[in-house]
Amino acid sequence: MNEKNCLSGVQRTGILITLLAAAFITSMSTTVTGNMIPNFTEYFGVSSNLAQWLTSGATLISGITIPITAFMIKRTPNKVYFFSAMTAYTIGSLGAFLASNFPLLLISRLLQAVGCGMFLSFAQIVLLRIYPKEKHGTIMAGYSMASTISSLIAPTYAGLVMDTFSWRGVFVSLFAFGIMVLVSGIIFMKNVTDKEEAELNIGYVALSSFGFAAFLIGISNISGGLFSLKSGGLLLAGLILLCIFSILQLKSESPMLNLWVFKYPKFRIALILNICLYLIAMGNAMICPIFTKSIRGFSDTAYGVATIFGSLLSVFATFSAGKLYDKVGIKPMFFTGAGLFAVFSVMGMFLSEQTSIVYISVLFAFQSVAVAALISPSTAMALSGLEGKERVDGSAIFNTLRQISSSLSSTLAVLLFTLMGSNMTAIHKVYGYFGIVTVAIVVVVIIYLKSEKKQGIERVSK
């Protein structure tokens, strides 16, 4: 039964708080291990490249899970779906806390990631469903504050907890937070979306899953040479599988994902912009801790404290950006975000073995505010123009590619750092790469503004 029309103000607020709290802890778990990589390499005796799969592997599994969620959201009552996602996440958190070796830790992280992947699209769809369109910018700002800001402050939180309770303290706290969100869901969650007929084609699931996995594993193995089966071969195989999947989806009468949502220009532009944001933000989430701890020699707590300033600023910036989007559109945030990313990239190329912790704090702050200025407006821009089934499919596609780009960004950043020598020169080149992605953001902005101007002229001429 659809209970949307029966919701009181208190119930609507309860659902909002429950979903934002769930978004906060599930998103935090995605990047919380970025700051913990040096600890895991020492504790379990594994390489940095293997340990980083605790982050990139988790985002990969989230990305693979999200396309399936479009089917599950259509067929499953909201309350059942919510408890399934949060249960997977909570059990994964408990397993990570109890893990006695690296394989068990990785498996637990992947189970966490399944819960996270199930939740991302679901929260957006429910929130956009229970609030009117004129509030979508503000609501997505709240969602982005919960999901994006938690990803940014995860290193701060991990650093403080690790220095006090060790890395296991991080996972037991995530388990406790998961239990609290489950209790909140018992009290507040309602069924607010309509159940729809949908089919799950196992062949489509296999194509998309193996395609994404082969592509990302191939990227991570490039350090061994492009012209080998485990790097270039997997890359090519992944691209071929994803192309076949896309063609079949476009031709199918009952696709797993409706790829025709790409016909909407705002959806395309917003998606490209989000991919660029994640390439920078998640890449920096891997590189900045490596520089701060391994090259400069600062402690986990020092790095955690250094990120607090940026995290606090990003909370204010995210909410302000959402309200501005509702009033004036996305144009002001485009220019603000691109400018801040440019400053951040230049600052990164001036890092040295004498860099102070204050400089690192300011660097992180520029990146955090740049992401905050763009993430919620671009998400609202992508999804608000879609309705019904298109919104479910659009949200699934949007979050799938955003998660895959997050996994790709972590892998690429560490790969570039390793290939360039794992030294200061490598750090500078990685931040140069972030600068190139910033240029891509500017190009996206220009394309969007020109298309908007052209459409405006055409409307006037008619």
Secondary structure as GFF3:
##gff-version 3
##sequence-region A 1 462
A	DSSP	three_ten_helix	4	6	.	.	.	ID=ss1
A	DSSP	alpha_helix	9	31	.	.	.	ID=ss2
A	DSSP	three_ten_helix	34	36	.	.	.	ID=ss3
A	DSSP	alpha_helix	37	44	.	.	.	ID=ss4
A	DSSP	alpha_helix	48	51	.	.	.	ID=ss5
A	DSSP	alpha_helix	53	75	.	.	.	ID=ss6
A	DSSP	alpha_helix	78	98	.	.	.	ID=ss7
A	DSSP	alpha_helix	102	130	.	.	.	ID=ss8
A	DSSP	three_ten_helix	133	135	.	.	.	ID=ss9
A	DSSP	alpha_helix	136	165	.	.	.	ID=ss10
A	DSSP	alpha_helix	167	188	.	.	.	ID=ss11
A	DSSP	alpha_helix	202	220	.	.	.	ID=ss12
A	DSSP	three_ten_helix	222	224	.	.	.	ID=ss13
A	DSSP	pi_helix	229	233	.	.	.	ID=ss14
A	DSSP	alpha_helix	234	251	.	.	.	ID=ss15
A	DSSP	three_ten_helix	259	263	.	.	.	ID=ss16
A	DSSP	alpha_helix	265	289	.	.	.	ID=ss17
A	DSSP	pi_helix	290	295	.	.	.	ID=ss18
A	DSSP	alpha_helix	300	306	.	.	.	ID=ss19
A	DSSP	alpha_helix	308	328	.	.	.	ID=ss20
A	DSSP	alpha_helix	331	348	.	.	.	ID=ss21
A	DSSP	alpha_helix	357	384	.	.	.	ID=ss22
A	DSSP	alpha_helix	388	419	.	.	.	ID=ss23
A	DSSP	alpha_helix	424	461	.	.	.	ID=ss24
###
